[in-house]
């Protein structure tokens, strides 16, 4: 399996776990709280439990890449 496809598969599986049977619209607040916990946990783990590095990675690495992925989705959707 191609690396990008494997990453997409992992992301979809993670989303299913985060949703955990909840309605993504009706239970939006609770789902987003779980997402916040997940992001914070992954950042801390990958940045060796260093909160400063985790915040820096979030601001400089994670946010821009998430914005790019959403923009790519939007551009494909409008085509």
C-alpha positions in Angstrom: 0.0 0.0 0.0 1.3 3.5 -0.9 2.4 5.6 2.0 -0.1 8.4 1.4 -2.9 5.9 1.1 -1.8 4.1 4.3 -1.8 7.4 6.1 -5.3 8.2 4.9 -6.4 4.7 6.1 -4.9 5.3 9.5 -6.5 8.7 9.7 -9.9 7.2 8.9 -9.5 4.5 11.4 -8.5 7.1 14.1 -11.5 9.2 13.2 -13.8 6.1 13.7 -12.2 5.6 17.1 -12.6 9.2 18.1 -16.2 9.2 17.0 -16.8 6.0 18.9 -20.4 5.7 17.6 -21.3 9.3 18.4 -23.0 11.5 15.9 -20.3 13.9 14.6 -22.8 16.8 14.3 -25.1 16.3 17.3 -22.2 15.3 19.5 -19.7 17.8 18.0 -18.6 19.3 21.3 -17.7 15.9 22.9 -16.1 14.7 19.7 -13.9 17.8 19.5 -12.9 17.4 23.1 -11.7 13.9 22.3 -9.9 15.2 19.3 -8.1 17.9 21.4 -7.0 15.2 23.9 -5.8 13.0 21.0 -3.8 15.8 19.4 -2.2 16.9 22.7 -1.3 13.3 23.6 0.3 12.6 20.2 2.2 15.8 20.2 3.5 15.2 23.7 4.5 11.6 22.9 6.3 12.5 19.6 8.0 15.4 21.2 9.4 13.3 24.1 6.9 14.7 26.7 8.3 18.2 26.3 5.4 20.7 26.5 7.3 23.5 24.8 8.3 21.4 21.9 4.8 20.0 21.6 3.3 23.5 21.4 5.9 24.6 18.9 5.2 21.5 16.7 1.5 22.2 16.9 1.8 25.9 15.9 4.6 25.5 13.3 3.9 22.0 11.9 0.5 20.7 12.6 -1.8 23.7 12.1 -0.3 24.7 8.7 -0.5 21.1 7.4 -4.1 20.6 8.6 -5.0 23.9 6.9 -3.4 22.6 3.7 -5.3 19.3 3.8 -8.6 21.1 4.4 -7.8 23.5 1.4 -7.0 20.5 -0.8 -10.2 18.8 0.2 -12.1 22.0 -0.6 -10.5 22.4 -4.0 -11.3 18.8 -4.9 -14.8 19.2 -3.7 -15.5 22.3 -5.8 -14.1 20.8 -9.0 
